[in-house]
C-alpha cells in the first residue's frame, strides 16, 4: 500500500460511466483512498465540497450526467479541488468531442486519454473507433505540450508507451502489457488512481506519473494469468499489494 494515500485517506468523488463504476470504486479502495459516486444534481456540489479530488468520465454520457459534471467542475474550480478528466470516446461523436472541450475550458487538472482522444482535443483527426484508439494514431508532442501550457493541465496520453507532460516537464513510461486492453475499464481505473494520488497531496505531474505507472506495473505483474477473469483478479491483487518500493524507479525520475 501507499503510505501517503493511506495517511490522508482522500475522498475521491467520481462522476463516471456506468460500465466501469464498480471497478473504479474498487481500485480507489485498493490504493487506500475512499471512493464516492454521487451523480444527482441535488447533492453533487455538496459532495465536491467534501472531496479531495474529482474524476469526470464521459463514457456513458447523458443530459443528466452532463448537468451534474458542469456543476461539479465549477464547484471544484471554485474550491481548488483537483479534477481528472477522462474524455472517453472524444472524436467518436460531436457530443462527446464538444462536451470534452467544454469541461477542459472550465478547467481540469489532469486530462487522461488515449492517442485518438487527445488528438481530437488538439483539433487533429483522432480517428476514434467507439471508445478505443485507432491503431495508427501518431502524436505531435510539441502540440501536446502547447495544449498543456495553454490549459494549465497535465496531459496523459496512454498507449504502448504512455506520455505525460505539463507543458514543461515530460516523461515517457515504458511499462504495461497489451493485455490491459483486453478488459474494460483499465483506462477509467487509471483516472481513479491518478485522482487518489492527487487527493493525497501529490502535484498534478507527480500524480499523473504515479497513477499511470501503477496501472502499467500491475498489468505486467498480472500478465502470466491464464484467462481474462484471472488477469483482472491478479491486476487488482497487484495494485492492492503494491508499495512505495515498487515505485522507486519512477519516483526517482519525477524528483
C-alpha positions as CSV (number, residue, x, y, z in Angstrom):
1,X,0.0,0.0,0.0
2,X,1.0,3.6,-0.4
3,X,1.7,5.3,2.9
4,X,0.8,8.8,1.9
5,X,-2.6,7.8,0.5
6,X,-3.3,5.7,3.5
7,X,-2.4,8.6,5.8
8,X,-4.7,11.1,4.0
9,X,-7.4,8.6,3.0
10,X,-8.6,11.1,0.4
11,X,-12.3,11.1,-0.7
12,X,-12.4,10.8,-4.5
13,X,-15.7,11.9,-6.0
14,X,-16.5,10.1,-9.2
15,X,-18.9,11.2,-11.9
16,X,-18.0,8.3,-14.1
17,X,-19.5,5.8,-16.5
18,X,-21.9,3.0,-15.6
19,X,-19.8,0.3,-17.4
20,X,-16.8,0.6,-15.1
21,X,-18.1,2.3,-12.0
22,X,-17.6,-0.7,-9.7
23,X,-14.0,-1.2,-10.9
24,X,-13.2,2.5,-10.3
25,X,-14.5,2.3,-6.8
26,X,-12.6,-0.9,-6.0
27,X,-9.3,0.4,-7.5
28,X,-9.6,3.5,-5.4
29,X,-10.0,1.4,-2.3
30,X,-7.1,-0.8,-3.4
31,X,-4.6,2.1,-3.0
32,X,-6.1,3.3,0.3
33,X,-8.3,6.1,-0.9
34,X,-12.1,6.4,-0.4
35,X,-14.5,6.5,-3.4
36,X,-17.9,8.1,-3.7
37,X,-20.2,8.0,-6.7
38,X,-22.7,10.9,-6.3
39,X,-24.3,11.9,-9.5
40,X,-27.6,13.6,-8.5
41,X,-27.5,17.3,-9.2
42,X,-29.2,17.9,-5.8
43,X,-26.1,16.8,-4.0
44,X,-23.2,16.9,-6.4
45,X,-21.9,20.3,-5.3
46,X,-22.1,19.4,-1.7
47,X,-20.2,16.2,-2.3
48,X,-17.5,18.1,-4.2
49,X,-17.0,20.3,-1.1
50,X,-16.2,17.1,0.9
51,X,-13.8,15.6,-1.7
52,X,-10.1,15.9,-2.1
53,X,-10.2,15.1,-5.9
54,X,-12.9,14.8,-8.6
55,X,-13.0,12.3,-11.5
56,X,-15.0,13.2,-14.6
57,X,-15.6,10.4,-17.1
58,X,-17.9,10.8,-20.2
59,X,-18.0,7.1,-21.1
60,X,-21.8,6.8,-20.7
61,X,-22.8,10.5,-21.0
62,X,-26.3,11.7,-21.0
63,X,-28.1,15.0,-20.3
64,X,-28.3,14.4,-16.5
65,X,-24.7,13.5,-16.2
66,X,-23.7,16.5,-18.3
67,X,-25.6,18.8,-15.9
68,X,-24.0,17.1,-12.9
69,X,-20.5,17.3,-14.3
70,X,-20.9,21.0,-15.2
71,X,-22.0,21.7,-11.6
72,X,-19.1,19.6,-10.2
73,X,-16.4,21.1,-12.3
74,X,-17.4,24.7,-11.5
75,X,-17.6,24.0,-7.7
76,X,-14.3,22.1,-7.8
77,X,-12.7,25.0,-9.6
78,X,-14.0,27.5,-7.0
79,X,-12.6,25.4,-4.2
80,X,-9.3,24.3,-5.9
81,X,-10.3,20.7,-5.8
82,X,-8.2,18.9,-8.4
83,X,-10.0,17.4,-11.4
84,X,-9.1,14.4,-13.6
85,X,-11.0,14.3,-16.9
86,X,-11.2,11.1,-18.9
87,X,-12.7,12.2,-22.3
88,X,-13.8,8.7,-23.3
89,X,-14.7,8.5,-26.9
90,X,-13.9,12.1,-27.8
91,X,-13.8,12.1,-31.6
92,X,-16.4,9.4,-31.9
93,X,-19.4,11.8,-31.8
94,X,-19.9,15.5,-31.9
95,X,-21.5,15.4,-28.5
96,X,-18.5,13.7,-26.8
97,X,-16.0,16.0,-28.5
98,X,-17.8,19.2,-27.7
99,X,-18.5,18.3,-24.1
100,X,-14.9,17.3,-23.5
101,X,-13.8,20.6,-24.8
102,X,-16.4,22.4,-22.7
103,X,-15.1,20.7,-19.5
104,X,-11.5,21.5,-20.4
105,X,-12.3,25.1,-20.9
106,X,-13.9,25.2,-17.4
107,X,-10.6,23.9,-16.1
108,X,-9.2,20.4,-15.5
109,X,-6.0,19.5,-13.6
110,X,-5.2,16.3,-15.4
111,X,-6.6,15.2,-18.8
112,X,-6.1,11.5,-19.5
113,X,-6.9,9.8,-22.8
114,X,-5.7,7.5,-25.5
115,X,-3.9,8.9,-28.5
116,X,-7.0,9.3,-30.7
117,X,-8.9,11.1,-27.9
118,X,-6.1,13.5,-27.3
119,X,-5.6,14.2,-31.0
120,X,-9.2,15.1,-31.3
121,X,-8.9,17.5,-28.4
122,X,-5.9,19.1,-30.1
123,X,-8.0,19.6,-33.2
124,X,-6.4,16.8,-35.2
125,X,-8.1,13.8,-36.8
126,X,-8.0,11.2,-34.0
127,X,-9.9,8.5,-35.9
128,X,-11.5,7.3,-32.7
129,X,-13.3,3.9,-33.1
130,X,-16.0,3.8,-30.4
131,X,-14.1,4.5,-27.2
132,X,-10.9,2.8,-28.5
133,X,-7.9,4.4,-30.2
134,X,-7.3,3.9,-33.8
135,X,-4.1,1.8,-34.2
136,X,-2.2,4.4,-36.3
137,X,-2.7,7.5,-34.1
138,X,0.5,9.4,-34.2
139,X,1.1,12.2,-31.8
140,X,2.9,15.5,-32.2
141,X,4.4,16.0,-28.8
142,X,5.0,19.7,-29.2
143,X,1.3,20.2,-29.9
144,X,0.6,18.3,-26.7
145,X,3.0,20.5,-24.7
146,X,1.4,23.7,-26.1
147,X,-2.1,22.4,-25.3
148,X,-1.0,21.6,-21.7
149,X,0.5,25.0,-21.2
150,X,-2.5,26.8,-22.7
151,X,-4.9,24.9,-20.4
152,X,-2.6,24.7,-17.4
153,X,-3.2,21.0,-17.3
154,X,-1.2,17.8,-17.2
155,X,-1.9,15.6,-20.2
156,X,-1.6,11.8,-20.1
157,X,-1.6,10.1,-23.4
158,X,-1.9,6.4,-22.9
159,X,-0.8,3.7,-25.3
160,X,2.0,1.1,-25.8
161,X,4.2,3.8,-24.2
162,X,2.5,6.4,-22.0
163,X,3.4,10.1,-22.4
164,X,2.9,12.6,-19.7
165,X,3.6,16.4,-19.8
166,X,2.6,19.6,-18.1
167,X,4.0,21.6,-21.0
168,X,7.4,21.9,-19.4
169,X,8.2,18.6,-17.8
170,X,7.6,15.4,-19.6
171,X,8.0,11.7,-19.1
172,X,7.5,8.6,-21.1
173,X,6.7,5.4,-19.3
174,X,7.7,2.0,-20.8
175,X,5.6,-0.1,-18.6
176,X,2.5,-2.2,-19.1
177,X,1.1,-5.1,-21.3
178,X,-1.2,-5.3,-24.3
179,X,-3.5,-7.4,-22.1
180,X,-4.6,-4.2,-20.3
181,X,-6.6,-3.5,-23.5
182,X,-8.4,-6.9,-23.3
183,X,-10.6,-5.9,-20.4
184,X,-12.9,-3.0,-20.0
185,X,-12.0,-0.2,-17.6
186,X,-8.3,-0.1,-17.2
187,X,-8.3,3.5,-18.6
188,X,-11.1,4.5,-16.3
189,X,-9.3,2.9,-13.3
190,X,-6.1,4.8,-14.2
191,X,-8.0,8.1,-13.8
192,X,-9.1,6.9,-10.4
193,X,-5.5,6.1,-9.5
194,X,-4.3,9.5,-10.6
195,X,-7.0,11.1,-8.6
196,X,-6.1,9.1,-5.5
197,X,-2.5,10.4,-5.7
198,X,-3.8,14.0,-6.3
199,X,-6.1,13.8,-3.3
200,X,-3.2,12.7,-1.1
201,X,-1.3,15.9,-2.0
202,X,0.9,14.9,-4.9
203,X,1.4,17.5,-7.5
204,X,-0.5,17.1,-10.7
205,X,2.5,15.9,-12.7
206,X,3.6,13.5,-9.9
207,X,0.1,12.1,-9.5
208,X,-0.3,11.6,-13.3
209,X,3.0,9.8,-13.5
210,X,2.5,7.6,-10.4
211,X,-1.1,6.7,-11.2
212,X,-0.3,5.8,-14.8
213,X,2.7,3.8,-13.7
214,X,0.8,1.8,-11.1
215,X,-1.7,0.5,-13.7
216,X,1.1,-0.4,-16.1
217,X,3.3,-2.1,-13.5
218,X,0.3,-4.0,-12.1
219,X,-0.5,-5.2,-15.6
220,X,3.0,-6.5,-16.0
221,X,2.7,-8.4,-12.7
222,X,-0.6,-9.9,-13.7
223,X,0.2,-10.8,-17.2
224,X,1.0,-14.5,-16.6
225,X,-2.6,-15.1,-15.5
226,X,-4.4,-17.6,-17.8
227,X,-7.8,-16.2,-18.8
228,X,-9.2,-12.7,-18.7
229,X,-11.0,-13.3,-15.5
230,X,-7.8,-14.4,-13.8
231,X,-6.0,-11.5,-15.3
232,X,-8.4,-9.0,-13.9
233,X,-8.3,-10.6,-10.5
234,X,-4.5,-10.6,-10.5
235,X,-4.5,-7.0,-11.7
236,X,-6.4,-5.9,-8.6
237,X,-4.2,-8.1,-6.4
238,X,-1.1,-6.5,-7.8
239,X,-2.4,-3.0,-7.3
240,X,-3.5,-3.7,-3.7
241,X,-0.2,-5.2,-2.8
242,X,2.0,-2.6,-4.4
243,X,4.2,-0.5,-2.2
244,X,6.4,2.6,-2.5
245,X,9.3,0.3,-3.2
246,X,7.6,-0.7,-6.4
247,X,7.5,2.9,-7.4
248,X,11.2,3.7,-6.8
249,X,12.2,3.7,-10.4
250,X,9.5,6.2,-11.4
251,X,9.7,8.3,-8.2
252,X,13.4,9.0,-8.8
253,X,12.7,10.2,-12.3
254,X,9.9,12.5,-11.2
255,X,12.1,14.0,-8.4
